[in-house]
Amino acid sequence: MIFSEITLGHYLALSSLLFVIGLAGVILRRSLLIIMMSLELLLNAANLALVAVGRFQGIPDAQVAVFFVITVAAAEVALGLAILVAIFRIKKTTAADQLAGLRF
């Protein structure tokens, strides 16, 4: 069967695709929630590439590093969503272009 083995190139291609989709979301979207989701997609693309390279090169340290990145990303999401809820309560919008002069 032709598709019997998944190589490092497959993982890196998927990681690149996820990275481009996340980057497009950050650049093109105006909603802060969508921008945060796109940033998480960027981080997950980098994590996938790091784990794949670590797996195929036999480097377990790469997988350990990914655990730290996931932990930091979870803290980022919690803090970002808390700030987003506070902004929404005051301004009644999550559009990034309408929050340029944000002062409390």
Long-range contacts (C-beta under 8 A, 24 or more apart in sequence): 7-56, 8-52, 8-53, 8-56, 11-48, 11-49, 11-52, 11-56, 12-49, 12-52, 12-53, 14-48, 15-45, 15-46, 15-48, 15-49, 15-52, 16-45, 16-49, 18-42, 18-44, 18-45, 18-48, 19-45, 19-46, 30-95, 30-96, 30-97, 31-94, 31-95, 31-96, 32-84, 32-87, 32-94, 32-95, 32-96, 32-99, 33-84, 33-94, 35-96, 36-77, 36-80, 36-81, 36-84, 39-76, 40-73, 40-77, 43-69, 43-73
